[in-house]
Amino acid sequence: MTPACKLLKTNKVEYSIHEYEHDPHAKSFGLEAAEKLNLNVEEVFKTLLVTDDKNYFVAILPVNHQLNLKKVAAALGCKKLHMAEPKDAERLTGYLVGGISPLGQKKSLKTVIDASANVKTKIYVSGGKRGLDIGVNPQDIAKLLSAHFADILDI
């Protein structure tokens, strides 16, 4: 039971658990999850950390897309953001890269979810370790994290 699953259970949020055998040679953790769980890539979301060198923020977006740093900065009310260093992401979230869940992180960070999730009844995010995804309603994620939806994809 990861911190992400505990958070969902404590808050009585409905979710499903999906495990798969993680390949340590996989180039993309998110695409690997979609393929091994036989899910549409538009339903599987990755969790990325960005920073303005003072504060850290979380962006949740489909695994087959790139994050647009200008759009996410605007959505979070920042001038300029860049990707957080992996070691900082691990320290702040308590999770290993490739298994960073947006839920149950050590530190509560301001979060934005890509607008494409807003029309879905279920999305899949990391459950807190490599080889574990959880299916959950994006509205529940937004509520739990006080997150909002915005267009943050690089087209």
C-alpha positions as CSV (number, residue, x, y, z in Angstrom):
1,M,0.0,0.0,0.0
2,T,1.7,3.2,-1.2
3,P,1.1,6.6,0.2
4,A,-1.0,7.4,-3.0
5,C,-3.3,4.4,-2.3
6,K,-3.5,5.3,1.4
7,L,-4.6,8.8,0.5
8,L,-7.3,7.6,-1.8
9,K,-8.5,5.0,0.7
10,T,-8.5,7.5,3.6
11,N,-10.6,9.9,1.6
12,K,-12.9,7.2,0.4
13,V,-12.1,7.8,-3.3
14,E,-12.9,5.0,-5.7
15,Y,-9.8,3.7,-7.6
16,S,-8.5,0.7,-9.3
17,I,-5.0,-0.9,-9.0
18,H,-3.1,-2.0,-12.2
19,E,0.3,-3.7,-11.8
20,Y,2.7,-4.8,-14.4
21,E,6.3,-6.1,-14.7
22,H,8.5,-3.0,-15.1
23,D,11.3,-3.3,-17.6
24,P,14.4,-1.5,-16.2
25,H,15.5,-0.8,-19.8
26,A,12.2,1.0,-20.8
27,K,12.9,4.4,-22.3
28,S,9.5,5.9,-21.2
29,F,7.9,4.8,-18.0
30,G,4.5,6.2,-19.0
31,L,4.4,4.6,-22.5
32,E,5.6,1.3,-21.0
33,A,2.6,1.4,-18.5
34,A,0.1,2.1,-21.3
35,E,1.5,-0.7,-23.4
36,K,1.8,-3.3,-20.7
37,L,-1.6,-2.5,-19.2
38,N,-3.2,-2.4,-22.7
39,L,-4.5,1.2,-22.2
40,N,-4.9,4.1,-24.6
41,V,-2.0,6.5,-24.2
42,E,-4.5,9.4,-23.9
43,E,-5.7,7.8,-20.7
44,V,-2.3,7.3,-19.0
45,F,-0.9,10.4,-17.4
46,K,2.6,11.2,-16.2
47,T,3.6,13.4,-13.2
48,L,6.3,16.0,-13.8
49,L,7.8,18.5,-11.4
50,V,8.8,22.0,-12.5
51,T,10.4,24.8,-10.7
52,D,11.1,28.5,-10.8
53,D,14.2,27.9,-8.6
54,K,12.2,29.0,-5.5
55,N,9.0,26.9,-5.6
56,Y,8.2,23.5,-7.1
57,F,5.0,22.6,-8.9
58,V,3.4,19.4,-10.3
59,A,2.1,19.0,-13.8
60,I,0.0,16.0,-14.8
61,L,-0.3,15.3,-18.5
62,P,-0.8,12.4,-21.0
63,V,2.3,10.2,-21.4
64,N,2.4,10.7,-25.2
65,H,2.8,14.5,-25.0
66,Q,5.5,16.9,-24.0
67,L,4.9,19.6,-21.4
68,N,4.8,23.2,-22.7
69,L,6.8,25.1,-20.0
70,K,5.3,28.5,-21.1
71,K,1.8,27.2,-20.8
72,V,2.3,25.6,-17.4
73,A,4.0,28.7,-16.1
74,A,1.0,30.8,-17.2
75,A,-1.4,28.3,-15.7
76,L,0.5,28.5,-12.4
77,G,1.0,32.3,-12.4
78,C,4.7,32.1,-12.9
79,K,7.0,34.0,-15.2
80,K,9.3,31.1,-16.2
81,L,9.6,27.5,-15.2
82,H,12.0,24.7,-16.0
83,M,12.0,21.0,-15.3
84,A,13.1,20.0,-11.7
85,E,16.2,17.9,-11.2
86,P,15.3,14.2,-10.7
87,K,17.0,14.1,-7.3
88,D,14.9,17.1,-6.2
89,A,11.7,15.5,-7.5
90,E,12.5,12.4,-5.5
91,R,13.3,14.3,-2.4
92,L,10.2,16.4,-2.5
93,T,7.7,13.7,-3.4
94,G,9.2,10.7,-1.6
95,Y,8.9,8.6,-4.8
96,L,11.4,7.4,-7.3
97,V,11.4,8.9,-10.8
98,G,9.3,6.6,-13.0
99,G,7.0,6.0,-10.0
100,I,6.2,9.5,-8.9
101,S,2.5,9.7,-8.1
102,P,0.7,13.0,-8.0
103,L,-1.0,11.7,-4.9
104,G,0.4,11.1,-1.4
105,Q,3.6,13.2,-2.0
106,K,5.7,14.1,1.1
107,K,5.1,17.8,0.4
108,S,1.9,19.3,-0.9
109,L,2.7,21.2,-4.1
110,K,0.5,23.4,-6.3
111,T,-0.7,21.2,-9.1
112,V,-2.1,21.6,-12.6
113,I,-3.7,18.9,-14.7
114,D,-3.9,19.0,-18.4
115,A,-7.4,20.0,-19.7
116,S,-7.7,16.8,-21.7
117,A,-8.3,14.9,-18.4
118,N,-11.3,17.1,-17.6
119,V,-13.5,15.2,-20.1
120,K,-12.5,11.7,-18.9
121,T,-14.2,9.6,-16.3
122,K,-11.0,7.8,-15.4
123,I,-7.3,8.4,-16.0
124,Y,-4.3,6.3,-14.9
125,V,-1.5,7.8,-12.9
126,S,1.5,6.2,-11.2
127,G,0.5,4.5,-7.9
128,G,3.8,5.4,-6.3
129,K,6.2,2.9,-7.6
130,R,7.4,1.6,-11.0
131,G,5.1,-1.0,-12.3
132,L,2.0,0.3,-10.5
133,D,-0.7,2.5,-11.9
134,I,-4.0,3.5,-10.4
135,G,-7.1,4.4,-12.3
136,V,-9.0,7.3,-10.7
137,N,-11.5,10.0,-11.7
138,P,-9.6,13.2,-12.6
139,Q,-12.1,15.3,-10.7
140,D,-11.2,13.3,-7.6
141,I,-7.5,14.0,-8.2
142,A,-8.2,17.7,-8.7
143,K,-10.3,17.8,-5.5
144,L,-7.7,16.0,-3.4
145,L,-4.8,18.1,-4.6
146,S,-6.7,21.4,-4.9
147,A,-5.5,21.3,-8.5
148,H,-7.0,23.0,-11.6
149,F,-7.3,22.0,-15.2
150,A,-5.4,24.0,-18.0
151,D,-4.0,23.4,-21.5
152,I,-0.3,22.6,-20.7
153,L,0.6,20.5,-23.7
154,D,3.2,21.2,-26.4
155,I,1.4,20.9,-29.7
